[in-house]
Amino acid sequence: MSTDIKIKKGLNIKLKGGATHEISTANRSKTFAVNPSEFHGIVPKLAVKVGDKVKVGDAVFFSKSNEKIKFSSPVSGEVTEIVRGAKRKLLSIKISADDKDTYVDFGAKTPGKLAGPQIKELLLESGCWPMIKQRPYDVVANPSDSPKAIFISAYSTAPLAASHVVTLEGRKKQFQAGIDALSKLTEGKVHLSVGASESFFDNINGVELHKVTGKHPAGNVGVQIAKIDPINSGERVWVVHPQNVAAIGSLFLSGKYNPTKVIALAGSQVDGPQYYAVIQGSQISDIVAGKLKSGKNRIISGNPLTGTAVSLQGSLGFYDDLVCVIPEGDHHEFFGWMPFIGNHKFSMSRTFLSWLSPNKEYDLDTNLNGEERAFVITGEMERVFPMDIYPMQLLKATMIQDIEKMENLGIYEVAPEDFALIDFISTSKIEAQEIIREGLDLMIKEVG
């Protein structure tokens, strides 16, 4: 039995370079990285030092505030470098990989025969716990909490997004085992949202299935939570990415931490975009080797709206299933502000001619096409924001750090990714995602 969710507000941004449904194995990196900065709100404490030997599943650092939350090595090998930044902030732990991995054996178990505390203990010990995130605040879940529900979004609407049907190919058994384990962590429901035309997930047991249609950000889990079971003050829900559900299932079926994932390498600057099986923490240079077109490129771990710009020496983000490459926007266009000039520009309004070709794909670069301007009421934010929230008012309340207004305007229901389209379409050129992230951090500090 499934329920339907229809999202009317939003905006689809069709970019050139979508990945074809072909999966290959990427080159194995010689060096892998675990980056504590990817886990927002976690103050890391090292569990290894340079020269230590580690196996797949060995903890390399843990949370200073809760030592039970461990972060594991994705490969076996030797810790070769610990990178620190200003004030000795821990930035990255680099591991020189062995030719063949050896694993910590946590013991295969059947999730259906275990109680919730036993499930939680194995997830914490193996390093799988960081795969579970919490709303509100969009941070790693607190194992001491009891969520009212768990949400999984298997519907992708972001530009160039990877298809979860492709990334989970051949792993339906692991996905089901992951669902069986997660269902023991909540007294509420496990909600699984999928595309209306997808049948891959129809026979998954233990979930409440939701068929979703609509424009981006219909695939954002925050939008789905708002439509299915909104978050009120004091409540917690947990969120898990579909591939991480399969990784959790793999842990129980095999007894081993599984850092392998399938990602899409896409974008107009990729020669032959497709899917690749990689290991978590792989170097970007090995993923894109020999696959980039000439020119100045912006490499992004994640999608173009919410991802992080990375260099060739950087590594794949822990929560990312997409590496996209688009042209760098480091040029100026003479009279580029004039309307109706050229057919290569995309606009939500009718400033340019993109509205005449709704299915056309565009080769967009990273140009901002303007600078920060007055933050005024235009009504454009509300056109792309499908949640029952006033986005401009929430942003303004957040900017002045008015906690009471932030609560009343729905700060508990949102995450930075929900404001990504506002970053894209806003004529004010504000950094809405950054403002919301700072607001959520303030709420953690003041409210908890």
N, C-alpha and C positions, 0 to 999 in steps of 0.2 A: 504494500500500500504506500503510495507516495502522495505528497501534496505539491501544488504548483506555486511558484513564486515568479511574479512578473514585475520586472523593473522597467519603468518607463523613462525616468530621467537618467542622463548620462551621455557619454560620447564615445563612439568607437573611432580609434585612430589606426587606420590601415597603413602599415609600413611595408616597404619592399623588403624581401629577404626572409620570408617565413621558412622555417625548417621543413624539409620533406620528411615523410614518415619512414625514414631509413635509419637504423641504429648500427653504429660501428663502435669499436673500442678505441678510445683515445690513447695516445702515447703515454706510457707510465712515467711519471715524473721521478727525478732522482731525489728531489727535495720536496717535502710536504710541510705545510704550515698550519698551526692551530692559533687562531687570533682571538684573544679574549675580548677585544673591542667589539666583536660582532654580537656579544651577549650583553645587551644593554642593561645597566644597573648592577651587573656582577662585578664585584671587586675581587680580582683573582689572587690566589696564593699558590705559588709553585709547588709541585709535587716531584719535580725532577730538576736535575742540573746538567750542565754541559758535560757530555761524555757518557751519560747514562744510556743503557740499552733498554728499549721498550718493545712491547708486543702490541698488536692490535687489541685495543680495549684497556690497556694500562692508562691510568689517570696521569695526565701531564700537569693539570692544575685543578683547583677546586675553588668554590666560593668561600670567601673569607667569612661571610655572615652565616653560612650554613655549609659546613664541611662535608655534608652528605651529598651535595650536588657536585658531581665530578664531571670532568671534561676529558675525553679519552683520545688517545693517539689513533689516527686512521690507518697507520702502517706500522710495521715492525722495523726497527733500525736504531740509529744512534742520534741522540739529541746533540746537534752541532752548533746551535746558536740560540741565544735568548735575547731578543731585541727589545730594548727599552727606549722610551721617549723622555719628554720633559718630566722632571721630578721623579725619575726612575719608573714611570708608568710602564707596565708590562704590555707590550704591543704584539709580540708574536713569539711563538716557540717553533723552531725549525728542526725538522727531523730528516736525516739522511736515510733513505729507505733501503732495506735489504732487497735483493733480487726476488725473493719469495717471502711472503708474509707468514709469520707465526702468530697464533691467536691465544688470548686468554680464554680458557674454557669456563664459562659460567654455568654450564649444565643445561641441557635441553629440558624444557618443561612444557606441560599442557596448560595454557592459561585458564581454561574452563575448570580445572581442578584446583586452582589456587585462589586464595582469598585476596582482597584488595591490598592489605599490608604487604603480603608476599610479592605481589606484582610490583608494587612501589619499590620495595627493597631491591629487586633485581634491576629495575630501570635505573635506580640511583647508583648501584654498584658498578654497572656496566658502562655508564656514561651516556645512556640513552635519554635520561631525564631532560636535558636541555632541548630535546626535540618537542617538548610540550611547552607551549606558551600560554600566558594568562591574559585575559581581558577582565577588567580594565588594565590599562597601562602598557600593554604590549611588551611584556617582559617574560623571562623564564618563570614558569609556574612555581609557586611555593608548595613543596610537598606536604606541608602541614595543613593546607587548605582542603576543603571538600567542595568541589565545583558543583553548581546546580545542573550543569550540562557540559558536554564536550562537542565541539563543532569541527567538521572537516569539510573544506571546500575543494571539490574535485572539478570545479568549473572555472576555466581560465578565460578572462576577457581582456587582460592587459595587452598592449601592443607586443607582437612577436612571442606571446606567451607559449610555453611548452604545453602540449596536450597531455593530460594525465592518463588518458587511455594508452598513449604511446609509452610514456615513462614507466607505467606499471605493467607493460606487456610481459606475460609469463610469470607474474608475481601475485596472482590473485589469491593463492593459498596463503602466502605471507601476509597479504593485506587483511584477509579474514582473521588470521591469528592475531594481528595487531588490533583489530576491532574487538575481538574476544577479550584481549588484555585490558584495553582502555575502558571497556564497559564495566569492569570491576572497580574502577577508580571513581565512579560517580553513582549516586542514587538516582540521578536523573537520566535523561536520554542521551544517546550518541546520535547527533544529527549529521547526515551526509548529504551534501548538496552537489548535484551533477547537472550537466547539460540536458535539456529536454529531449534531445534526440539520441543520447548515449544509452546503450544497453549493457555496457561492460559491468556496471555496478548493480544491475537489477537483482541478482541472486545473492547479494551480500546479506548475511543474517546479523541481527542484533543492532540494527540502525533504523532510524526514522529517515526515510529517503525523501528528498525534496528536489523536484525538477525545476531548474531555474532558466529563465529566458530574460533577455534584455541587454542593453548596452553596458559597456564598462562604466562604473565599477560593480556590475552585478556579480562578478566572480569574487569580489572581496568578502572575506568571511565576516567582517564587521557589518556590512550591508545585510548579509544573510541573518546574522544574529538579531539585528534590529527588526527584521521582518518576522522572525520565528519566535524568539524569546528574549526581548530586550533586557539589558543589564540595568538594575537599579542599584542605588547606593548600598554598599556592604556586600553585594553579591559578586561571585566569581564564576567565570566560565573558562574552560581550557580549550585551546585551539591546536590542532596538529595538521601538518602538511601531509598530503596523501602518501608521498614517498617515505616520509618518516613513520607513517603507520605501518608500511610494509617492512621498514627496517626494524621496528619494534617487534613485529611478527616474526621476522627472521631470527631475532635474538632468542625468542622462546622456542622456535622450532629447531635451531641448530646449537643454541647455547653460546653463540659467538656474536660479538659486536660487528655489525655489517655496515661499513662506511661507503659502499658502492652505491652510486646513483646514476640515473640517466638524465642528461641535460640536453637542452637544445642549444646549438651554436647557430645564431641567426643574425640577420641584419643585412643591409644593402652593401656593406663592405666585406661581406663574407663570400668567398668563392665556393659555391656548392653547400649552402646551409643545410644541416641535417642534425640528427641526434647522435650523442656519443655516451658510452658508458665510461664513467670516470670514478676516481676515488676522491672522497671528500678531502679538501685541502690541496688538491693538485695545483701546480703552477699554471698560470694563464698561458705562459709561453708554450707549454707543451700541448695545451688544448687547442690553441689557434695556429700552431706551427704549420706553415705552408698553405694556410687557408684564407689569408687576408689579401684583399685587393690593395693596389698601391694608393698612396695618398695619405693625408693626415686623418687618423682614425681615433675615435673615442671608444675604448673598450669598457663595457659595463658588466659587472657581475650582478645579475638581476635584470628586470625589465627597464626600458628607457625612462619610465616615469618615477620609479622608486629605487632603482638599483644604485650601486656604488661604482664610481669610476675607478678603474684599476690599471696598473701598468703591466707590462709583460712579466715583470718580476713579482707581481702580486699573485694572490691565490683565490680560488673559487670560494664564494661565501657559503657559510654553513647552511643557511636556509634557502639558498638559490638553486633553481633548476634551469637557469638560462644564463648564457653569456651572449650578449649582443654587441655588435660592432656597427657604429654609424659614423657618418662623416663628422669631423671636428668643425665646429662653427667658429672659425677664427678669421672670417672675412667680412667685409662690408659691401653692401649692395647699393649701388647708386640709385636713388629714388625708390628704394625698396619699400618705403612706406605707402607708396601710391597704390590705390585700389585698382583691381581688374588688370594688373600688369602680370603677365605670365600665367601659366597653368600648372606650375610646379609647387604652388604654395597651398597650405591647408589652413582653414580657418573655421571656427565654430559658427561665426557670423557670416554674413554675405559680403564681407569686405573683399574676399577673393572668390574665384569661380569654383571652388571645391564643392560647393553645394549642388552644382549641376551634375557631378559625377560621384555619387555616394559610395560606389564600389571601387573607385580608383585607389591604387596603392601609391604612396608617396615616399620619396627619398629625402627625409627631413634630417637636418643637421642639428647641432647643439646651440645654434645662435639664439639669444634671448629676444632679438628683434626689438630692442628698446631697453630702457633702464627703469629703475624703481620710481614709481610715481605716486601721486596722492591716492590714498586708500579710500575710495568713495563708493557709494551705493550705485550699482549698475544693474543688478538682477542676474548677472551672468553666472555667479556662483551657484545660485539656486537651480539653474537649468541643468547642472551636471551632478548635483548632490542629492541622491535619492533617499537619504535618511530624514526622519522627522525632526530635523535640527536646523536652526538658523546658522549657516556656516560663517557668514561675515560677523554676526554678533558674537559668536563663540570665539572667533579669532581675535576680535578687539578686546573681549574680556580677558583672554589669555595674555595678550600683549601688555595689559596693565596689571596682570596678576591679581585679578579680583576673584578669589576662590569661590565665594558664594555664587556669583554670577556664572562662573565656569560650571559649577555643579548643576545649577538650574538650567543651563543651556545644553547640557548633555556631554560634558567632557569624559564621563565614564564610558560612553558608548563608542568612542572613536579611537582610531590609531592614526599615525601619520600617513599611512598609505591611502586612507579614505579621503585625504585632501590633495592627492597627487594630481588629479585633473584640474583642481583649482590652481595649482602651480602652473599648469600648462596653459589654461585659457585666460587667466586673470590679466587684465590690462594694467593692473597696478604693479605687476612683476614682483609680488611679495613671495617670500619663502614660507608658504603655508605649512608645509610638512615640518619644517624646522621649528616654527612657532608652536605647533601642537606638541611636538616632542618635548620642548622645554616646558610647556604647560603640564604635560603628564608627569614629568620629573618633579615639578613643583608640588603636584598633588601627592606623589609618593612621599615626599619629604614632610608635607604639612598634614596630610590626612592618613597616609599609610594604606 
